[in-house]
Amino acid sequence: MSPAFTFFIGLLLLILFGWYFATDYGLRKRLLAALLAALLIAFSIATIWPPEKKIALGLDIKGGTSFLIKLQQVDKDKPITPGLLDQAVEVIRKRVDYFGAGEPIISPVGQDRILVQIPGLDTAKIQEAREQLSKVAKLEFRLVYPDNGERLAAIDKGTEVVPPEYKIENYKHAAEDNEKATVERLLVKKKADLGGDRVSGSNAYYGNEGWTVQLKFDSEGAKKFGQITEQYKGHRFAIVLDGIIQSAPVIRDAIYGGDAVITGHFAEKEARGLASVLENPLQTPVSIEEERSVSPTLGADSIRASILAGLVGLAITLVCVAIYYRFAGIIACLALLVNIVLLIGALTMFRFVLTLPGIAGIILTIGLAVDASVLVYERLREELALGKSLKIAVQAAYEKAFSSIFDANVTTLITAVILFWKASGPVKGFAISLTLGILASLFTALIVGRNIFEFFIETGRLKKISMLHLISSQNINFLGKGFLACMCSLALVVAGATSFYLRGEKNFGVDFRGGDLITLSSPQAIDVGKVRAALQPINLADAAIQESNQGGKYYITVRTPLHTSDAVEKQIMTAIPQAQFKVEGAERVGA
């Protein structure tokens, strides 16, 4: 689906939404609601179909590509410190975000390596990921010798030598139309006049010279850049990235705005990739030590059980709502199905990755949607009991239930936004599903459901409504029992806090504390189900287990809580001797 078409549909929907809320005429309002719902459903189905190609699945469901990155120690006197490792993890996390990889797993391994697992990469994306992950992006600005050409000619003749603070570097000019690329030799300073650590931001844009990368310096960098350009007007200033001269423009005037640009006849992908790595430079070189495709972090049985639980829960919910509220329940079920279609369509359109926590967010959304219907229908029951006509009762029920529905959804939405803002990985997927689900629930409950009701009433097809009433009306003095309720709540809070304190680190799993990562190889294909069964006696059957193969060997990696790798190794070796497992490595991984 082209961006232009998507923009047009979005603009049309926005206009229809505005028109719907602006009009008071009943028939027009219902027609607009029907048109809105039809367009959204059609657009969502077109976005989703075919689902096996359009819906991106996460590492826990489908697997992906795994990279093991090693930080290289350049200077023997400067070892890889935990600070350098943490900096590299954060930089790589931001770089992975650049090319739209949803919910990757990025964890420090041992003292100098990082495990990166990314879902849903095709061959081209894998190559792009390699480049993004391994590029250091050390940016430097170096002055070129004032009389560069004359001094180089004299050096070639032997009448002059290279100045001690300079060195000769090659600058490859990009090929122009119908011309070959040319190489120019430049005398550039050995020591950088300004480092890339002063770059606070970068972005790519299309300008007069093609795709260009714009740099923004911090306050100290802007000041120093201004002083250099003021002092060396008319000189050339080489922009060097990872030891390669990208451009060497002439300083025309002093630049105090804190901006600089890099031109070099970039393709769009190159310019955007360069802007990303410049904004997130590594402090130490890295290399990709290992690359392989990996299976889902959860077993097929766990995935099937989780999805089946969601489908069964949805079916039971639909049946119960339909039985208890009868015709009104059928309308609620229709609205709920529309809700799910819109939610999955939105997830697909915005290219979010669907994970099991994301599915949990969808299931929670179903609960919120049903809750909204229950609030409306119980209010409708009360309005009908007052002797109001069905039309007036429906209008009053939706109007009076609106504040409760809105408040409940907004408070949940605030929590979801905070999770999305602060969390990463699967938790962010849960927050995304929940956020989009809340918006879809409000639309389907308050617009779709209501207008279906009003359509049947206005056309005379619905003149009376009946519902089950299994629980009789009760008048309970909740305020009178407020003190008792507060004391009970306080006691539960104190008990929970005390239990949390006494358990200590046992409260936190591998995601929070880190854990052990053991890699085993076998000359034959490995049944992950048997591995899980082998770990059952030591209560680790729910560990994250992934399988892969490379070079004719089969591998499994098992991620478990801290200090359990020895027990895991012994248990697997003993339980499955025919697999002829060999331990390839056992290390601690960070959270």
Secondary structure, 3 states (H helix, E strand, C coil): CCHHHHHHHHHHHHHHHHHHHHCCCHHHHHHHHHHHHHHHHHHHHHHHCCHHHHCCECCCCCCEEEEEEEECCCCCCCCCCHHHHHHHHHHHHHHHHHCCCCCCEEEEECCCEEEEEEECCCHHHHHHHHHHHHCCCCEEEEEECCCHHHHHHHHHHCCCCCCCCEEEEEEEECCCCCCCCEEEEEEEECCCCEEHHHEEEEEEEEECCEEEEEEEECHHHHHHHHHHHHHCCCCEEEEEECCEEEECCECCCCCCCCEEEEEEEECHHHHHHHHHHHHCCCCCCEEEEEEEEECCCCCHHHHHHHHHHHHHHHHHHHHHHHHHHCHHHHHHHHHHHHHHHHHHHHHHHCCCCECHHHHHHHHHHHHHHHHHHHHHHHHHHHHHHCCCCHHHHHHHHHHHHHHHHHHHHHHHHHHHHHHHHHCCCHHHHHHHHHHHHHHHHHHHHHHHHHHHHHHHHHCCCCCCCCCCCCCCCCCCCCHHHHHHHHHHHHHHHHHHHHHHHHHHHHHCCHHHHCEEEEEEEECCCCCHHHHHHHHHHHCCCCCEEEEEEECCEEEEEEEECCCCHHHHHHHHHHHCHHHCCEEEEEEEECC
